[in-house]
């Protein structure tokens, strides 16, 4: 998988997001939702959904799950920017949603996107059955697992807790505290992406426990990389607490752990080579 293929995946997801937006044109929230969903971004999390399914090699379509994780992610960004949270006026070089429209509109758009994400997951389960893998009962089983995991990851013990701890400036005196915070802030949405790609890509459900390991490693590495790029910001981060070199060493260690987890899942690691290179090439 080369960088052109990665960019092709992003273009494909952009089209799928636009197709989703066609289905909500009748809603009064269509315009603010579209504003947020089409504001740019790498589409990293939906790409991970598709890469996971591809690494299994059964050829199942997980496009609706890819859209779902993008809806979850966008909902979290809208909430992050609100005055009561990070109070950011801009997102990706453009006005944050609550500045473009109203704070109440932003809040309701976030609620709507979160709800719509679960709707897309249910649609993917029906598509899974239509693609001819197993029985309708098997499709229902995979839907239950997908919903159980994504509700857990997006709830009060998942990314919402991560946002709360971030706003409240949770204690980050130890590496273990950073591990927990970074997993909740970043790893949970990665775990949601990997879970949906694995479940609806036809993965072996007896190995589901390894998805958390996979996501924890990649989430920590990704957050450290982000922190290294934002050393000028005032907020406390892993590199500021433990030093840049220790952060770089830890990032490399986490990438190794991610690749080891792929081995344990018996997935094709080469499919992830390009995205690892793309994300972490600037970490010496």
N, C-alpha and C positions, 0 to 999 in steps of 0.2 A: 504494500500500500504506500503510494508516494504522496507528496504534498498536493499534487494536482487532484488525486483521488479524495484527499481530505477536504479540499476546497469544493470539490464536486458534491461531497456529502453535505456541506454547509448550504450550498445552493439548493440541493434537494430538500433539505429541512425548511429552508426559507419558503419554498413553494408549498410545502405541506402546512406551514403556519398560515400562509395566505389562504389556502384552501379551507382551513379551519375557520378563519375569519369570515369567509363567505357564508358559513352556516350560522353566524350570529349577527348578520347584518340588520336583522329586525330589532335587535336590542338597542335601547338608548345608550347603553354603555359600549357599543361597538367602537366608536371613534376613540375614546380614551384607552380601551383595551388594545386596539390596533396601534395607537401611538406608542404604547409601551412595548408591544411584541415586535414591532418593526423598527425599533430604535438602534439596531445594530447588535453587536456582541458576537462572540466566537461560535455560539451554538454548541459549546463543548459537551454539555450534559446530554442533549439528544444524540450527538455523534457517538457518545459512549454507549448509549442504548443500542445503536445500530452495529457498532463494532463488537459488542458482546454477542449479539445474535449471529453476526457473521463468523465470529471465532468458533461458534458451536458447529456451524457448517451445514445446517439443515435447510437453509434458504427461506426461512419464514419471514414474513413482512411484519415489522414491529414499528411501522411509521406512526401509528396512533399513540403508542407508548412514548415514542420520541417526542411527539407534540405534547403529551401529558407532562413530561418532565420539564419541558420548556415553559409550560404554563405555571407549574409549581415554582420554578426558578424566578420567573418574572413577577409572580405574586410576592415572593419574598423580597425582591429588589424594590418594588413599589413601597412595601411596608418599611424597609430599611431607610428609605429616603424621607419619610414623614417627619414633620417637626418634632413630634414626640419621641422619635427614635434617633437616627443620626443627623437629622435636620440638614439634608443636602439639597441644594437648589438645582444641581445639575447631575445628570446621569449620561455617561458616554458622550459628553460634549454638548448635550441638548438639555433643555429645561426638564427637571424632574416632573413626573406626572402631576403632583399636587401643585406645582407652579404653573404648569401649562393649563390645567383645568382648576379644580378646587380640591381642598384637602378631603372633603367628604366623597368626592368623585373618585379620588385615588384609593381611599379606603374601601369603597364598594367594589371598585375594579379588582382590587387584590382578592377580596372575598369571592368574586365571580370566577376569577381565574383558578383559584384553588379548587372550587367546586367542579369546574369544567374539566380539570385534570383527571378527576376520578371518573367522569363520564367517558373520557377518551380511553381510559384503561378498560372499562367495561366493553367498549366497542372493539378493542383489540382482542378481547377474549372470544368474541363472536367470530372475528376474522380468523383467529387461530383454529377454531373448529372447522370453518369453511375451507381452510387450506389443507384439510385432510389428515391432520395429525391426531390420532387417537379418537376417543369417543366424545360425546357431548359431556359426559361425566368428567372426563379428563380436562376438558376445557373449563368446566365449572371449578374444578379443583385448583387449577392454575389461577383462575380469577380470584378465588378466595385467598390464596397465598399472596398474590400481587396486592390486593386491597389491604390485607392484614399488615403487610410490610410497609406499604407506602403511608398508611394512616399512622402507624407507629413512628415512622421517620419524619413525618410532617407535623406531629402533634407535640404535646407538652413535654415529652421526653426526647424530642428530636430537634429539628431545625428551629422550632419556635423557642425552645429552651436555650439554644445557642444564641439566638438573637437577644433573648432576655439577659443572659449572662454578659453578653457583649455590651449592652446598654448600661447595665448595672456595674460595669467594670469589675467583673469577677476576679477573685484572687488568682494571680498567675505567677506565684512565687516558685513553683517547681515545674519540671518537665512534664510530670504527670498531669498537672493542671492545664498546661497548654495542650497536651494530647486530648484531653476531654473537650476543651473548648473548641479546638480545631476540628475534631470529629463532629461535634454538634453543628458548628457553623458551616462546614464545608463537606465533610465526609458523608453526612446523612443524605444530601442530595445526590452525591456520587453513588451512594449505596442504592438509592432509589433508581437511578439510571441503570446500574448493573443488574439490579433485581428484575426490573421489567424486561431488559434485553435477554436475560438468562431464562426467565420463566416463559416468556412468549416466543423465545428463540428455540425452545425445545430442550433446555438444559436438564441435567439429571437432578431431580429435586432432593435426592438424598445428600447432595453436596451444598445445599443452600447456606449452611453455616459458614462456608468459606467466603461468601460474598461480603460479609461485614469486614473480614480481614483484608480482602482486596481493597475495599473502599477506604478503610481507615488509613492504609499505607498511602494510597494515591491522594487522599484528601489532605493529609499532613504535608506531603511533599508539595502539593499545589499551593497550600496556604503559606508555607515557608517561602516558596518562590515569589508569591505576591508580596510578602513582607519585605523581601530583599529588594524588590523594585520600589517599595514605598518607605524607604528608610528616613526620608525627610518629614514624614508625618509624625504628629506628636504622640499618637497612641502607642501603648506598649505592645511589643511584638516579640516573637521568639528570637530573631536576630539581635534585637536591642538588649534583650535580657541575657542572652548567653553568648553573644558575639557572632559576627558574620561567618567566620570559619567554621564554628561549631554548627551553625545553621546549614551551611552548605554540605558539611559532612552528614548531618542528619537527613537532609533532603536526598542525598545519594543512597543512604541506608534505606529510606522509605521506598524509593524506587525499586531497589533490590527486593524488598519485602513484597511489593506489588507483583513483580515478575515471578517470585516464588509461589505466590498464591495462584497465579494463572497456571503454573505447572501442576499444582495440587488439584486444580479444577480440570486438568487435562485439556486445556484450551490452546488454540493456536496463538502463541505469543507474538509471532511476526506481524499479525494484524495490528498490534498496538505499538509497534516500533516507531512508526512515523509520528504518531501523536505524542509519544514520550519525547522524541527528539524535538518536536515542535514546541512543546511546553517547557522543556528543561535544558535546551541547548545552551542557554546563557548562564547556567549554573556551573562554574568551573570546578 
